[in-house]
């Protein structure tokens, strides 16, 4: 769970809070409402509607989620929203949790996807 919190903490950076330079949703056992609000505002389901125009400009959109991932339902809702707006995307469910086989997922799925879709007009494959 801590690794997921640290990844999500990109939404609450704090350059004055070493050694991690971020804020977590609890501090000294107390809930930090401001941090929770930042995390909620940055959740894809919270902001997707305001970025539909930008998403239409992408060369590709992909969502992948583990079949045991607690974010599985939200990932499915995100796919449905993209479909509703006519934004083509791929959706893959893999065996495992949010972090299962993460090295394999990046090497064999994420990086090849980026290689194909994140390029200048003259270098696309």
RAHUNOR-V211904 format. One record per residue. N is the residue number from 1. RES is the residue in three letters. SS is DSSP state (H for helix, E for strand, - for the rest). PHI is phi in degrees with one decimal (NA if undefined). PSI is psi in radians with two decimals (NA if undefined). Layout:
BEGIN
((N	RES	SS	PHI	PSI) (N	RES	SS	PHI	PSI))
END
This chain:
BEGIN
((1	UNK	-	NA	-0.64) (2	UNK	H	-62.8	-0.67) (3	UNK	H	-63.2	-0.66) (4	UNK	H	-65.6	-0.69) (5	UNK	H	-63.6	-0.72) (6	UNK	H	-66.5	-0.64) (7	UNK	H	-66.4	-0.76) (8	UNK	H	-70.1	-0.40) (9	UNK	H	-66.3	-0.14) (10	UNK	H	-59.2	-0.35) (11	UNK	H	-84.0	-0.08) (12	UNK	H	-139.1	1.05) (13	UNK	E	-68.3	2.63) (14	UNK	-	-148.5	1.72) (15	UNK	-	-64.7	-0.18) (16	UNK	-	-102.8	0.31) (17	UNK	-	-127.3	1.25) (18	UNK	-	-68.9	2.79) (19	UNK	-	-91.7	-0.22) (20	UNK	-	-91.2	-0.33) (21	UNK	-	59.2	0.82) (22	UNK	E	-156.6	2.87) (23	UNK	-	-110.4	2.42) (24	UNK	-	-104.3	2.85) (25	UNK	-	-70.3	-0.19) (26	UNK	E	-131.0	2.55) (27	UNK	E	-142.2	2.16) (28	UNK	-	53.7	0.65) (29	UNK	-	80.3	0.02) (30	UNK	E	-108.4	2.41) (31	UNK	E	-68.0	2.35) (32	UNK	-	-102.3	1.64) (33	UNK	H	-58.3	-0.65) (34	UNK	H	-62.7	-0.68) (35	UNK	H	-68.9	-0.75) (36	UNK	H	-60.8	-0.70) (37	UNK	H	-64.5	-0.72) (38	UNK	H	-62.2	-0.77) (39	UNK	H	-64.8	-0.73) (40	UNK	H	-64.5	-0.71) (41	UNK	H	-67.2	-0.46) (42	UNK	-	-95.5	0.02) (43	UNK	-	-70.4	2.34) (44	UNK	H	-51.6	-0.70) (45	UNK	H	-68.0	-0.40) (46	UNK	H	-79.1	-0.55) (47	UNK	H	-112.4	-0.11) (48	UNK	H	-57.4	-0.72) (49	UNK	H	-60.5	-0.61) (50	UNK	H	-77.9	-0.15) (51	UNK	H	-116.1	0.29) (52	UNK	H	-56.1	-0.78) (53	UNK	H	-58.6	-0.75) (54	UNK	H	-66.6	-0.72) (55	UNK	H	-63.0	-0.55) (56	UNK	H	-63.7	-0.40) (57	UNK	-	-83.8	-0.21) (58	UNK	-	-69.7	2.57) (59	UNK	-	-73.2	-0.48) (60	UNK	-	-163.3	2.63) (61	UNK	-	-133.5	2.30) (62	UNK	E	-134.5	2.48) (63	UNK	E	-128.9	2.31) (64	UNK	E	-135.9	2.56) (65	UNK	E	-154.1	2.55) (66	UNK	E	-75.4	2.58) (67	UNK	-	-70.0	-0.21) (68	UNK	-	-112.6	0.22) (69	UNK	-	-78.4	2.36) (70	UNK	-	-68.6	-0.23) (71	UNK	-	-94.0	0.11) (72	UNK	H	-57.1	-0.82) (73	UNK	H	-65.0	-0.75) (74	UNK	H	-64.7	-0.67) (75	UNK	H	-63.3	-0.68) (76	UNK	H	-65.0	-0.69) (77	UNK	H	-65.4	-0.68) (78	UNK	H	-62.4	-0.76) (79	UNK	H	-59.4	-0.75) (80	UNK	H	-62.1	-0.69) (81	UNK	H	-64.4	-0.79) (82	UNK	H	-61.0	-0.76) (83	UNK	H	-60.0	-0.76) (84	UNK	H	-58.5	-0.62) (85	UNK	-	-92.0	0.12) (86	UNK	-	71.2	0.45) (87	UNK	-	-95.7	2.00) (88	UNK	-	-65.1	2.39) (89	UNK	-	-153.4	2.77) (90	UNK	E	-103.5	2.59) (91	UNK	E	-134.9	2.15) (92	UNK	E	-129.9	2.33) (93	UNK	E	-106.9	2.18) (94	UNK	E	-110.2	2.85) (95	UNK	-	-75.1	2.14) (96	UNK	-	130.1	-2.92) (97	UNK	-	-94.8	-2.97) (98	UNK	-	-59.8	-0.58) (99	UNK	-	-113.2	0.19) (100	UNK	-	-63.8	2.31) (101	UNK	-	49.5	0.73) (102	UNK	H	-60.8	-0.67) (103	UNK	H	-63.0	-0.77) (104	UNK	H	-63.6	-0.75) (105	UNK	H	-60.2	-0.79) (106	UNK	H	-66.6	-0.83) (107	UNK	H	-65.5	-0.75) (108	UNK	H	-101.2	-0.13) (109	UNK	H	-130.2	-0.96) (110	UNK	H	-69.0	-0.93) (111	UNK	H	-62.3	-0.79) (112	UNK	H	-60.7	-0.64) (113	UNK	H	-61.9	-0.83) (114	UNK	H	-61.7	-0.73) (115	UNK	H	-58.1	-0.66) (116	UNK	H	-79.5	-0.60) (117	UNK	H	-111.4	-0.32) (118	UNK	-	-104.9	1.52) (119	UNK	-	-151.1	2.86) (120	UNK	-	-75.2	2.74) (121	UNK	H	-50.6	-0.65) (122	UNK	H	-83.6	-0.17) (123	UNK	H	-114.1	0.10) (124	UNK	-	-68.5	2.54) (125	UNK	-	-90.2	NA))
END
